[in-house]
Amino acid sequence: MPLDGDVGLLLPEIIVTLAAVVALATGLRPQAGRAPAVWAFLGVTAAALLLLIGEGRGQAVEIWSGTVLVDGFARLFKLVFLVIAGLTVLVAADYVRRRGIPPGEFYLLLLLATVGMMFMAGSLNLLTIYLGLECLSLASYSLSGLLRRDARSTEAALKYILIGAISSGTILFGMSLVFGATGSLHLGEVSQAVSSATGMTPVLLAGMMFLVVGLGVKMAAVPFHMWAPDVYDGAPAPVAAFLITGSEAAAFAAALRIFLVGLPSLRAEWTAVFVTLAVITMTFGNISAIVQTRIRRLLAYSAVAQAGYVMVGLAIASDAAVSAMLYYLIAYAFTTIGAFTVVILLARHQPADEIQDFRGLGQRAPLFALALTIFMLSFIGIPPTAGFFGKFYLFQAAVGAGMPWLAVIMVINGIISIPYYWGVVRTMYLSEAEDRSPLEAPWGLRWATVIGLGATLVLGLFPDALVRVVNAIQVVPGLPIAF
């Protein structure tokens, strides 16, 4: 049973924050154990998950003058963030030990990033969203540079800090303009002020555009994606998986709140912007991925393309589109982390930077190669994978919104993506490896792969359960999503 009062509603965030403090304290000990830290982290995420599940489908509740909102939308994203964090720890358990990363620092930063994402999704106040964004961003910058002796990791962290600082400043400036035009930071009051205005002032238009640009950077949307390939390629592999899934999902969660709750009266303006960004992003990401020879840069440009697909749901903003968007984000999280487990597995035994390094993986680790094949099929959108239904629901939403041409562009981009995903599969099975010895996988990678593969197939074979959940979600508390 959840506790009564404001504190009870924030117990998941409180637990994760306290765990971060404990991680900091234990990390200061020179002989702090790694294995206990892994189990402690998983226990914390499990406890927070159980609390969220126990809250059920309660009514939307605003606390602390609307700075924090607890509703179905927030609970769903918090569940997703906690699952992503737990899978990241499974993937990183052996990686942290082998690369000599201080476990206290790693788990502390991962927990703080998770708290930031949870507050980004669970607020109706621009200030709280920004504070959550900064908590996520500062932790992410540090996570990207944890391999201090690796030049690529240092470069990734430096580029991420520079671009991220510009992005954060842009978002803050956009929020300040919205506040100046409406006189409030609460999204509900912002919506009322905008709807009662006689016309859209230049200040409000400028604020909206600054928000689009700043959040576009966090989503890795073209042309604001320039940081993503270098950061995802240079950061520690588990961190890259966490950022691609969790950080981008948090940016989309914040965008849904801001534009659907705070700026619904300006729908025509931001819809046109997001439709344009979606088309450019998915097309540029897929075309750029074709020429990549490094596996993580390929996955980075794939993430850019996937962000374009998800942005279609944000642009249409109907009931069906938002539900499809939520479904796609959940499916994509499992698929991406699963793909990174195979990359990390191969890197334990040999260099795994180039796609050619995956030669003969079908013989050396047949189950992991099969899993990666299914993940690649899910990225393309081939049944019976979760990615197929994610794209299918977005197609339906586009057609239902009177934009069949947008659905056609998505289909064309799906076809464009086939060569580079198939190239990885072909390399695994049709190219011989010099070393044919079998690959041994630690328990964390095995479980993360099994969970990712199971979720990808279950959501592809039995999508109805998740569809019912996302269909019940309301981005605007107490109001239908559709306009």
Residue pairs with C-beta under 8 A, 6 or more apart in sequence:
1 54
2 8
2 9
2 11
2 51
2 54
2 55
3 11
6 63
6 64
7 14
9 55
9 61
9 63
9 68
9 70
10 63
10 68
10 70
11 48
11 51
12 48
12 49
12 51
12 52
12 78
12 82
12 118
13 115
13 118
13 119
13 122
15 44
15 47
15 48
15 51
16 44
16 45
16 48
16 82
16 111
16 114
16 115
16 118
17 111
17 115
19 40
19 41
19 44
19 111
20 107
20 108
20 111
20 112
20 115
22 40
23 37
23 41
23 104
23 107
23 108
23 111
24 104
24 108
26 32
26 37
26 104
27 102
27 103
27 104
27 105
27 107
27 108
28 104
29 104
32 103
32 104
34 93
34 96
34 97
34 103
35 93
37 103
37 104
37 107
38 89
38 93
38 444
41 85
41 86
41 89
41 107
41 110
41 111
42 86
42 89
42 90
44 111
45 82
45 83
45 85
45 86
45 89
46 86
48 78
48 82
49 79
49 82
49 83
52 75
52 78
52 79
52 82
53 79
55 70
55 75
57 72
57 472
58 70
59 71
60 69
60 70
60 71
60 72
60 474
60 477
60 478
61 69
61 70
61 71
62 68
62 69
62 124
62 477
63 69
63 70
65 125
65 186
66 124
66 125
66 186
66 188
67 123
67 124
67 125
67 127
67 128
68 119
68 122
68 123
68 125
68 128
69 122
69 123
69 124
69 477
70 122
71 474
71 477
72 472
72 473
72 474
73 121
73 253
73 256
73 257
73 473
73 474
73 475
74 118
74 121
74 122
76 326
76 469
76 470
76 473
77 117
77 118
77 121
77 122
77 249
77 250
77 253
78 118
78 121
78 122
80 249
80 329
80 330
80 333
81 114
81 117
81 118
81 121
81 246
81 249
81 250
82 114
83 333
84 242
84 245
84 246
84 249
84 333
84 337
85 110
85 111
85 113
85 114
85 242
85 246
87 334
87 337
87 448
87 451
87 452
88 110
88 238
88 239
88 241
88 242
88 246
88 337
89 107
89 110
89 444
90 444
90 445
90 447
90 448
90 451
91 237
91 238
91 241
91 337
91 340
91 341
91 344
91 444
91 445
91 448
92 106
92 236
92 238
92 239
92 444
93 442
93 443
93 444
94 348
94 442
94 444
94 445
95 101
95 236
95 237
95 238
95 344
96 103
96 106
96 238
98 348
99 147
99 236
101 146
101 147
101 236
102 146
105 142
105 146
106 143
106 146
109 139
109 142
109 143
109 146
110 139
110 143
110 242
112 135
112 138
112 139
113 135
113 136
113 139
113 140
113 143
113 242
113 246
113 247
114 246
115 132
115 135
116 131
116 132
116 133
116 134
116 135
116 136
116 137
116 139
116 250
117 132
117 136
117 246
117 247
117 249
117 250
117 253
118 132
119 128
119 129
119 131
119 132
119 135
120 129
120 132
120 133
120 136
120 250
120 251
120 253
120 254
121 250
121 253
121 254
121 257
123 129
123 132
123 257
124 186
124 187
124 188
124 257
124 261
124 477
125 185
125 186
125 187
126 175
126 178
126 179
126 185
126 186
126 187
126 190
126 258
126 262
127 175
127 185
129 254
129 257
129 258
130 168
130 171
130 172
130 175
132 250
132 254
133 168
133 171
133 218
133 250
133 254
134 168
136 247
136 250
137 164
137 167
137 168
140 160
140 164
140 239
140 243
140 247
141 157
141 160
141 161
141 164
142 157
143 235
143 236
143 239
143 242
143 243
144 153
144 156
144 157
144 160
144 231
144 234
144 235
144 236
144 239
144 243
145 153
145 154
145 156
145 157
145 158
145 235
146 153
146 236
146 239
147 153
147 154
147 236
148 154
150 234
152 233
152 234
153 234
153 235
153 236
154 234
155 230
155 234
156 230
156 231
156 232
156 233
156 234
156 235
157 231
157 234
157 235
159 227
159 230
159 231
160 227
160 231
160 235
163 217
163 226
163 227
164 217
164 227
166 217
167 213
167 214
167 217
167 218
167 224
168 214
169 214
170 210
170 213
170 214
170 217
171 210
171 211
171 214
171 215
172 214
173 210
174 206
174 207
174 208
174 209
174 210
174 211
174 212
174 213
174 214
175 185
175 207
175 211
176 207
177 203
177 204
177 206
177 207
177 210
178 190
178 204
178 207
178 208
178 211
178 262
178 263
179 185
180 203
180 207
181 193
181 194
181 201
181 203
181 204
181 207
182 189
182 190
182 193
182 194
182 204
183 189
183 193
184 190
184 193
187 257
187 258
187 261
187 262
188 261
188 262
190 262
190 263
191 261
191 262
191 263
191 264
191 265
194 200
194 204
194 262
194 263
194 265
194 266
195 264
195 265
197 204
200 266
200 269
204 266
205 269
208 263
208 266
208 269
208 270
209 273
211 258
212 270
212 273
212 274
212 277
213 224
215 251
215 254
215 255
215 258
216 224
216 277
217 224
217 227
218 247
218 248
218 250
218 251
219 248
219 251
219 252
219 255
219 307
219 310
219 311
220 227
220 228
220 248
220 281
220 303
220 304
220 307
221 277
221 281
221 304
221 307
221 308
221 311
222 277
222 280
222 281
222 284
222 285
222 304
222 308
223 280
225 281
225 284
225 285
225 304
228 300
228 303
228 304
229 297
229 300
229 301
229 304
231 240
231 243
231 300
232 240
232 243
232 244
232 296
232 297
232 299
232 300
232 303
233 240
233 294
233 296
233 297
233 300
235 243
237 296
237 340
237 343
237 344
237 347
238 340
238 344
240 296
240 299
240 300
240 340
241 336
241 337
241 340
244 299
244 300
244 303
244 336
245 332
245 333
245 336
245 337
246 333
248 303
248 307
248 310
249 329
249 333
252 310
252 311
252 314
252 325
252 329
255 314
256 314
256 322
256 325
256 475
257 475
259 266
259 267
259 270
259 314
259 317
260 317
260 322
260 475
260 476
260 481
261 475
261 476
261 477
263 270
264 476
264 483
267 317
267 483
271 315
271 316
271 317
274 311
274 314
274 315
275 312
275 315
275 403
275 406
277 308
277 311
277 315
278 308
278 309
278 311
278 312
278 314
278 315
278 406
279 308
279 406
279 409
280 308
281 304
281 305
281 307
281 308
281 311
282 305
282 306
282 307
282 308
282 309
282 409
282 410
282 413
283 308
283 409
283 413
283 416
284 304
284 305
285 301
285 302
285 303
285 304
285 305
285 306
285 307
285 308
286 301
286 305
286 413
286 416
286 417
286 420
287 416
288 301
288 304
289 298
289 301
289 302
289 305
289 417
289 420
290 416
290 419
290 420
292 298
292 301
292 355
292 420
293 354
293 355
293 356
294 353
294 354
294 355
295 343
295 352
295 353
295 354
295 355
295 357
295 358
295 424
296 343
296 353
298 355
298 420
298 424
299 336
299 339
299 340
299 343
302 379
302 417
302 420
302 421
303 336
305 413
305 417
306 332
306 379
308 413
309 328
309 390
309 391
309 394
309 410
309 413
310 325
310 328
310 329
310 332
312 321
312 325
312 394
312 397
312 398
312 406
312 410
313 321
313 322
313 324
313 325
313 326
313 328
313 394
313 397
314 321
314 325
315 321
316 397
316 398
316 401
316 403
317 481
317 483
318 397
318 400
318 401
318 481
318 482
318 483
319 471
319 480
319 481
319 482
320 393
320 396
320 397
320 400
321 394
321 397
321 398
321 401
322 470
322 473
322 475
322 481
323 393
323 397
323 467
323 470
323 471
323 473
324 390
324 393
324 394
324 396
324 397
325 394
326 470
326 473
327 389
327 390
327 393
327 459
327 463
327 466
327 467
327 470
328 390
328 391
328 393
328 394
330 386
330 459
330 466
330 470
331 378
331 386
331 387
331 389
331 390
331 455
331 456
331 459
332 387
332 390
334 386
334 451
334 452
334 455
334 456
334 459
335 375
335 378
335 379
335 385
335 386
335 387
335 452
335 456
336 375
337 448
337 452
338 371
338 372
338 375
338 448
338 449
338 451
338 452
338 453
338 456
339 372
339 375
339 376
339 379
339 452
341 368
341 371
341 445
341 448
341 449
341 452
342 361
342 365
342 368
342 369
342 371
342 372
342 375
342 449
343 352
344 352
344 445
345 365
345 368
345 439
345 441
345 445
346 352
346 357
346 358
346 361
346 365
346 439
348 439
348 440
348 442
349 439
350 357
350 435
351 357
352 358
355 423
355 424
355 427
356 427
356 431
358 424
358 427
358 428
359 427
359 428
359 431
359 432
359 433
360 428
360 431
360 432
360 433
360 435
360 436
361 368
361 369
361 372
361 427
361 428
361 433
361 439
362 369
362 370
362 428
362 429
363 433
363 436
364 433
364 435
364 436
364 437
364 438
364 439
365 438
365 439
365 441
367 449
368 439
368 441
368 449
369 428
369 429
371 449
371 452
371 453
372 424
372 425
372 428
373 425
373 428
374 385
374 453
374 456
374 457
375 452
375 453
375 456
376 421
376 422
376 424
376 425
377 385
377 387
377 421
378 385
378 386
378 387
378 388
378 456
378 460
379 387
379 417
379 421
380 387
380 414
380 417
380 418
380 421
381 387
381 388
381 390
381 391
381 392
381 414
382 388
383 389
383 460
384 457
384 460
384 461
385 456
385 457
385 459
385 460
386 455
386 456
386 457
386 458
386 459
386 460
386 463
387 456
387 460
388 460
389 459
389 460
389 463
391 410
391 414
393 467
394 407
394 410
395 407
395 410
395 411
398 404
398 406
398 407
398 410
399 407
441 449
459 466
474 480
474 481
475 481
